[in-house]
Amino acid sequence: MSSKRSIIYPVLSFTVFCLIGLAARQAIGSVYGAAEARDLLEALSRAGLYLGSAIATASATTLALMLTLIGMIRRIETDFDRQTYKHVSRIAVISTATLMLSFLVLLAYTLPMGEFENLPSGWYNYLYTALFSLTVLMVALAASSVTIVFMTIRSIVMHITPGDEV
């Protein structure tokens, strides 16, 4: 698998999920008032807590499995090229970034959004947009990580499978 192709697919999946998030934000439309923004924030935080914790769990599991994969690769009698190790390194970097972003999102969603009474009305709109954007980035990074994991597994299977059929 070429180096360019190994970068294109994860970047493409990241971009597609960002565009889906942008389209969803456009479909929601403008937030006209603080009351409407609070309702949207409340709905987003309920869903975001579950999504953030699921992505944090998936990212942490992926990091642990990469350690296992490195040990497995070293024990297999097949020689692997540097590209395979680069894939594993990229998975670790993206999973770590996703895990840290999910921690940030979880922390932000635990703030009592509706309890802030003396904030300017435009602040809720900015907060909603920021939290929505962070959530979309978290999902896009997770999608990118899944894409690289798939490509790495496929590359390893191609190396250890006898014959040309993979």
N, C-alpha and C positions, 0 to 999 in steps of 0.2 A: 504494500500500500504506500503510495507516494506521500511525501511530507505535506504537500499542498492539500491533497485530498483529506488527510487526517485532520486538518484545521478547518477546511471548508464546511464539512457537515455539522460539527458542533457550533460553529459561528452561524450557520444557516438556521439550525434549530433555535438558537438563542434569539436570532432576529425575528423568526416567525412568531415566537411566543411574545416578544416585545410588541410586535405589530398587532397581535391579537389583543393584548392588553390595551394598546392605544385605541384600537377600534372599540373595545368595551368601554373605555373612558369616554370616548366620543358619543357612544350610544347612550350613556347615562346623561350626558349633557351638562349644562352649567348648573352650579349649585347657587340658588338664588337668595337664600337666607340662612341665618345661623341655625334656625330650628330644623330646616331641611338638611343642612350639613350635619347636625348632630345625629339625626336619624340615619343618614348614610354612614356616618362614622360608627355608630352602634352596630349596624348590620355588617359593615366591613370588619369590625373588630371581632365579632362572633365567629365569622367564617375564617378570618385571618389567624385566630388563635389555633384552630384545628389544623389549618393548612401549614402554618409556621412550625407547629410541633411535629407534624408528619414529615415535613421536609428536613427539619433538624435531625430527626431520627434516621431518615434515609441517608443523609449526608454523613452522619457519624458511623453508620453501618458500612457505607461505602469506603470510608477511610480505613476501618478495621479490616475489611475484606481485601483492600489493596495490600496490606501487610501480608496477609495470607497468600495472595497471588504472587507477590515477590518471592516468598519462600517456595512456592510451588514451581515457579519458573526456574529457580536456581537448582531444584532437585531433578527436573526433567532432563533427560539426556540430550535433548535437542538444543542446539545453539540458537539463541534469539538475538536479533539485531538491536541496535541502539534505539530504533524507532519504537519497539515494544516498551522499552524502559521509559522513553519519552512520553508515551501514552499513559503509563502508570503515574508518572510524575504530574502530567497535566490533570489527570483525574484527581489526584491528591490536592493539587492547587485549587481546582474549581470546587471540589467538595468542601475544602476548608473555607473558601470564600462564601459558599452557599450556607455553610453552617454558621459562620459569623453573622452573615446578613439575617439569617432566620432568628438568631438570638436577638439582634437589634429589633427586628419586627415584633418578636414576642414581647420584648421589653416595652416597645412603644404601644402595643395593644393592651398592655396591662394598666396603662394610665386611665384614670376615671374621666373619660372624655366629657361626659355630660355635667360634671361637677364644676367645671370652670365657668363661672358666671360673669366675671368682669373682663372678659376678653373682647377685643374688637371683633365685629361680625365677620370681617374678611378672613380672620385667622382660621376659622373652621374650614373654609374652602381650601386654604393652603395646606392645612393639616391633612385633610381628606386626600388631596392630590398627592402629597408626599407619601402618605401611608399606602395609597393605591399603587404608586410608582414603585415603592420598595417591595411590595407584594409581587408585582409583575416581574421585577428584576430577580427576586428570589425564585420564582417559578421558572423563569427563563434560564437561570444558571443551573437549576436542577435538571431541566430538559437537556441542556448542553452536556452536563455530566453524564446523563444516561446515554446520550449519543456516543460519547467517547468510550464509556464502558462497553457498549455493544461492539464498537469497532475494535477495541482491544481484545475482547473475548473472541471475536471472529478471527482476528489475526493469530491469536494463540492456537485456536482450533485448527486453522489452516497449517500451522507449523507442525502440530503433533499428529494430525490425521494422515494415515497412509493413503497414498493415491492422490488424485486430483479432484475428487468429488467433495466439495464443501459448500 
